[in-house]
Amino acid sequence: MTGARLPGEGREIRISDADRERAATRLNRAMAEGRISVEELQERLSVVYGARFGSELLPVLSDLPGDPLDLSADVLATPVGPPTVLRGGVGGVKRRGDWAVPARLRVQTSLGPVLLDFCDAQLPMPVVEVELELGAGSARLLVPENATADVDGLVSQYGSVRSKMPSRAVHGRPHFRVYGRTAAGSVTVRTRYTFAGRHF
């Protein structure tokens, strides 16, 4: 026989139909992005629509971006479609000022620096995916002060990866998901410095 719940003892709150729909939306988006198959989607949706508590959603959402129990956090969503590709040679790749940032961006260089300044750019989507395929050059990604950046998916063979930004996405703030590979050279994600009217 189960005893009475003690004061202050944790308890689970039942999820609502709206919570189930938000979880289902996240699963449909994951399938559209190629993260799960159609068969996996169908299996997971059956779990979602049969769930009564948030903990029952963990098995079907825990391997997808975002907090599986934060059903309101849809800021990690990115649109489907091919990335915009930026290719550079010895001169590298540079984007700064007022430029339209696509939701998905792929940067490919064999030699030369990369500078992506997002501070004055147009960010129509809450999340920007940046895939780096770099050779020997270094890369700087300058993001707005209130931004967050996840660099866990970026692998550097001989260089270094540094981010001075919080990694966890926050609703209402731009989030950058940086991943890919770099052979040599450093990758830095930070806010922009200003000195004597100049930005760097």
C-alpha positions in Angstrom: 0.0 0.0 0.0 1.4 3.4 -1.0 1.6 5.9 1.8 0.4 9.5 1.6 2.6 12.0 -0.1 4.8 14.0 2.2 4.6 17.8 2.2 7.2 19.1 -0.3 7.6 15.8 -2.0 8.0 16.1 -5.8 5.1 15.2 -8.0 4.5 15.0 -11.7 1.9 17.2 -13.4 -0.1 15.7 -16.2 0.7 17.1 -19.7 -2.0 18.8 -21.8 -3.1 18.2 -25.4 -1.3 21.3 -26.3 1.9 19.8 -24.8 1.4 16.7 -26.9 1.0 18.7 -30.0 4.1 20.7 -29.4 6.1 17.5 -28.9 4.6 16.1 -32.1 5.6 19.3 -33.9 9.2 18.8 -32.7 9.2 15.2 -34.0 7.8 16.2 -37.4 10.4 18.9 -37.7 13.1 16.4 -36.8 11.9 14.1 -39.5 11.9 16.9 -42.0 15.5 17.8 -41.1 16.6 14.2 -41.6 17.2 13.4 -38.0 14.7 10.6 -37.8 13.0 8.4 -40.4 9.4 8.2 -41.2 9.1 4.9 -39.4 10.7 6.4 -36.3 8.3 9.3 -36.5 5.3 7.1 -36.5 6.6 5.0 -33.6 7.4 8.1 -31.5 4.2 9.8 -32.3 2.3 6.8 -30.9 4.2 7.3 -27.6 3.6 11.1 -27.6 -0.2 10.8 -28.0 -0.4 8.1 -25.4 1.7 10.0 -22.8 0.2 11.3 -19.6 3.3 12.8 -17.9 6.3 14.7 -19.2 8.7 11.9 -18.2 7.0 9.6 -20.8 8.3 12.0 -23.5 12.0 11.5 -22.6 12.6 8.4 -24.6 11.3 10.0 -27.8 12.7 13.5 -27.4 16.0 13.1 -25.5 18.2 12.5 -28.6 16.8 15.6 -30.4 17.9 19.3 -30.0 16.4 21.1 -27.1 15.3 20.2 -23.6 12.9 17.3 -23.9 10.8 18.5 -21.0 10.7 22.1 -22.1 7.8 21.9 -24.6 7.6 25.6 -25.0 11.2 25.9 -26.3 10.8 25.7 -30.0 13.6 28.2 -30.6 15.9 25.4 -31.8 13.8 24.9 -34.9 15.5 25.5 -38.2 13.9 25.5 -41.6 14.4 22.6 -44.0 16.4 23.1 -47.2 19.9 23.1 -48.7 22.5 25.4 -47.0 23.9 28.5 -48.6 27.5 27.7 -49.5 30.3 30.2 -49.1 33.6 29.1 -50.7 36.9 30.9 -50.3 40.4 30.5 -51.6 43.6 32.1 -50.3 41.7 35.3 -49.5 39.3 33.5 -47.2 35.7 34.4 -46.6 34.3 37.6 -45.1 30.8 38.7 -44.4 30.0 41.8 -42.3 27.7 44.8 -42.2 24.1 44.6 -43.2 23.7 41.2 -44.9 20.9 38.7 -45.0 21.9 35.6 -43.0 20.4 32.3 -44.3 19.1 29.8 -41.7 21.7 27.3 -42.9 25.2 28.3 -43.9 28.1 26.1 -45.1 31.6 27.7 -45.3 34.3 25.9 -47.2 38.0 27.1 -47.4 41.3 25.3 -47.9 43.4 28.3 -46.9 42.7 31.8 -45.6 40.8 33.3 -42.7 37.0 33.3 -42.2 35.2 36.3 -40.7 31.4 36.1 -40.2 30.1 39.2 -38.4 26.4 38.7 -37.5 26.1 41.8 -35.3 24.6 44.1 -37.9 23.2 41.4 -40.1 19.6 40.5 -40.7 18.7 37.4 -38.7 15.2 36.4 -39.9 15.3 33.0 -38.1 15.8 32.4 -34.4 18.5 29.8 -35.2 21.4 29.9 -37.6 23.2 26.7 -38.4 26.8 27.2 -39.5 28.8 24.3 -40.9 32.5 24.9 -41.2 34.7 22.9 -43.5 38.1 24.6 -43.1 41.7 23.8 -44.0 44.5 25.8 -42.5 42.8 29.1 -41.9 41.3 30.4 -38.7 37.7 31.6 -38.2 36.0 34.3 -36.2 32.3 34.3 -35.7 31.1 37.6 -34.2 27.6 37.3 -32.7 25.2 39.8 -31.0 25.7 40.3 -27.3 22.4 38.5 -26.4 23.1 35.5 -28.6 23.9 31.9 -27.6 26.1 29.5 -29.5 26.5 25.7 -29.4 29.9 24.6 -30.7 29.9 21.0 -29.4 29.5 19.7 -33.0 32.8 21.3 -34.2 35.9 19.2 -34.4 39.4 20.7 -34.8 42.2 18.3 -35.8 45.2 20.5 -34.8 43.7 23.9 -34.0 41.4 25.1 -31.1 37.7 25.9 -30.7 36.7 28.6 -28.3 33.3 30.1 -27.6 32.7 32.9 -25.1 28.9 32.7 -25.5 26.4 30.6 -23.4 25.7 27.3 -25.2 22.1 26.8 -24.2 19.5 28.3 -26.4 17.2 30.8 -24.8 13.7 31.7 -26.1 13.7 35.1 -27.8 17.5 35.3 -28.3 19.4 34.4 -31.5 21.0 31.0 -31.3 23.9 29.7 -33.4 24.6 26.0 -33.9 28.2 25.7 -35.2 29.5 22.3 -36.3 31.8 20.7 -38.9 35.6 20.2 -39.1 38.7 22.3 -39.3 42.2 20.8 -40.0 44.3 23.6 -38.5 43.8 27.1 -37.1 41.5 28.4 -34.4 37.8 28.9 -34.4 36.5 31.6 -32.1 32.9 32.6 -31.3 32.4 35.8 -29.4 30.8 39.2 -29.3 32.3 42.1 -31.3 34.8 44.4 -29.7 34.7 48.1 -30.4 37.6 50.5 -30.0 37.9 54.1 -31.2 34.9 53.6 -33.4 36.2 50.5 -35.1 34.9 47.0 -34.7 37.0 43.9 -34.5 
